[in-house]
């Protein structure tokens, strides 16, 4: 390593000037594309104007569902922990099947919270 350092230190320092290269790219012509998109954009704009009306309701519903999902998950914490421990103890294909089944059943269970609610009639 010392030999390499001494050889490198004795080499003359060379400064290389790189030429500046200027590239002139043609400007894209977007007008034909915008003309094709115009009818679709007007439809999108109509939908976006209505968004605050139904978007706030959807956001409120999503937040309510998220709160219920958190409560349900806390209530079923020991069951989910049992599924996780079962998944850890298995190997190979059995582990994959149990893992996929656990994830799918948890998703279905959270998606159907409203079906399990008691409704007063």
Secondary structure, 3 states (H helix, E strand, C coil): CHHHHHHHHHCCCCCCCCCCCCCCCCCCCCHHHHHHHHHHHHHHHHHHHHHHHHHHHHHHHHHHHHHHHHHHHHHCHHHHHHHHHHHHHCCHHHHHHHHHHHHHHHHHHHHCHHHHCCCCC
